[in-house]
Amino acid sequence: MRLDHDFHLSLTRLANFTIIEQVLNNLHNLTQLMGLKAVSKHRRMKNVLMEHHQIIQALEEKNPELASQAILNHLEKTKETFIIVDDS
């Protein structure tokens, strides 16, 4: 979970989104427990790592469309996982 948080903070720092970085830091503590539950219960960690890899690859390729698509996909999958966890 710490590496996941660091990954997201790195993206905000790379984009120079100071306000988003502050928001992520504030939300981190609130979402950490639910995130741990989601990752362990639904074995999502492998997929999260793959999604992060796709984001990094698109950034390395300097492909903003692919990066946006990869980020949106990651957010959607994460949202789906949280809905499942919240319902259980």
Solvent accessible surface area in square Angstrom, and as a share of the most:
residue,aa,sasa,rsa
1,M,54,0.24
2,R,143,0.52
3,L,148,0.74
4,D,35,0.18
5,H,14,0.06
6,D,51,0.27
7,F,30,0.12
8,H,44,0.20
9,L,7,0.03
10,S,58,0.38
11,L,38,0.19
12,T,10,0.06
13,R,138,0.50
14,L,132,0.66
15,A,49,0.38
16,N,122,0.62
17,F,114,0.47
18,T,78,0.46
19,I,130,0.66
20,I,82,0.42
21,E,32,0.14
22,Q,102,0.45
23,V,66,0.38
24,L,49,0.24
25,N,64,0.33
26,N,109,0.56
27,L,81,0.40
28,H,27,0.12
29,N,116,0.59
30,L,137,0.68
31,T,60,0.35
32,Q,63,0.28
33,L,142,0.71
34,M,69,0.31
35,G,5,0.05
36,L,85,0.42
37,K,94,0.40
38,A,4,0.03
39,V,30,0.17
40,S,85,0.55
41,K,106,0.45
42,H,65,0.29
43,R,206,0.75
44,R,17,0.06
45,M,66,0.30
46,K,166,0.70
47,N,70,0.36
48,V,12,0.07
49,L,108,0.54
50,M,105,0.47
51,E,8,0.04
52,H,13,0.06
53,H,114,0.51
54,Q,74,0.33
55,I,2,0.01
56,I,70,0.36
57,Q,80,0.35
58,A,0,0.00
59,L,63,0.31
60,E,130,0.58
61,E,96,0.43
62,K,171,0.73
63,N,52,0.27
64,P,90,0.56
65,E,130,0.58
66,L,72,0.36
67,A,6,0.05
68,S,57,0.37
69,Q,121,0.54
70,A,10,0.08
71,I,62,0.32
72,L,118,0.59
73,N,57,0.29
74,H,10,0.04
75,L,100,0.50
76,E,79,0.36
77,K,85,0.36
78,T,36,0.21
79,K,111,0.47
80,E,71,0.32
81,T,14,0.08
82,F,56,0.23
83,I,89,0.45
84,I,90,0.46
85,V,5,0.03
86,D,104,0.54
87,D,117,0.61
88,S,82,0.53
